Amino acid sequence: MANEPENLVLELLRGIRADMATNGELAEVKADIGDVRAEVHSLRADVAADLVSMQAKAEADQKATRDQIVGLRRALVEYHSAVIGHGVLISELEARVRRVEQHLNLPAIDAH
């Protein structure tokens, strides 16, 4: 019987040590979970900052495209106005040449 209490005490001590080791492992796991949570929050902040940056860049690109379209539209209107203006001047000049040709009884330029 002398061996039994000694073995019982040893067994209880081993059980307590195992419980303590399990508690220590739990603490480590909790610490790891805390680290993972911090990393996830940091990652969330990084993603949010990237999204804001991408949105600002997209808005800047859209503004640049709108400005290019406005410039192109302005150039087209100016070109069209110049062509129409020259067209009117050319038609007036052709009318005058026809009158001169008729007045001088010259053959039309198209006949040459």
HUUR-V146563 format. One line per field, one symbol per residue. ss: DSSP state (A for helix, B for strand, O for the rest). phi: phi as a letter, one per 40 degrees, with the letter a starting at -180 (. if undefined). A space follows every 50 residues. Layout:
# HUUR-V146563
ss=???
phi=???
This chain:
# HUUR-V146563
ss=OAAAAAAAAAAAAAAAAAAAAAAAAAAAAAAAAAAAAAAAAAAAAAAAAA AAAAAAAAAAAAAAAAAAAAAAAAAAAAAAAAAAAAAAAAAAAAAAAAAA AAAOOOOOAAAO
phi=.ccccccccccccccccccccccccccccccccccccccccccdcccccc ccccccccccccccccccccccccccccccccccdccccccccccccccc ccccfccccccc
